[in-house]
């Protein structure tokens, strides 16, 4: 129990430090080939205590995941943020289902809950922000959950490129499904600015 708490705190601190470095333009990618299944196992262990604290049932479905090339720490942060968002904003006693599968040259993570869902007006704003078609700033979305999802999408695109990212479906009273896609092979890093 203490080990799980300590691990979750370390990941939160690392996440904040990485965000700070990204904002200041000083973050470097630590590229290596790693076992994606082992990475999601690590993330699930990190979030399990928080899910139990909220009375959630955390279930998962994945097998035969590929080795992928990327920055394992950043990919784990993205997955932890998606799961943490589901755990935090889903009413107590809900089910959070995690699924992973390969789709072409991508690995897809879905996180589905059976919570309250996102109201249609806020969902419409989130979709507009995710597609880049909204003239509003991020702060035009009044939902903390919406802001968190937009932040995750922005980070995925920053790490892996604009063809990857986050999408979601939500039905009031039935729950939310978040889907993120990342490449199995990391894109070439951008050339340094002169």
Buried (B, 14 or more C-beta within 10 A) or exposed (E): EEEBEEBBEEBBEBBEEBBEEBEEEEBEEEEEEBEBBEBBBBBBEBBBBBBEEBEBEBEBEBEEBBEBBBBBBBBBBBBBBBBBBBBEBBEEEBBBBBBBBBEEEBBBBBBBBBBBBBBEEBBEBBBBBBEEEBEEEBEBBEBEBBBBBBBBBBBBBEBBBEEBBBBBBBEEEEBBBBBBBBBBEBEEEEEEEE
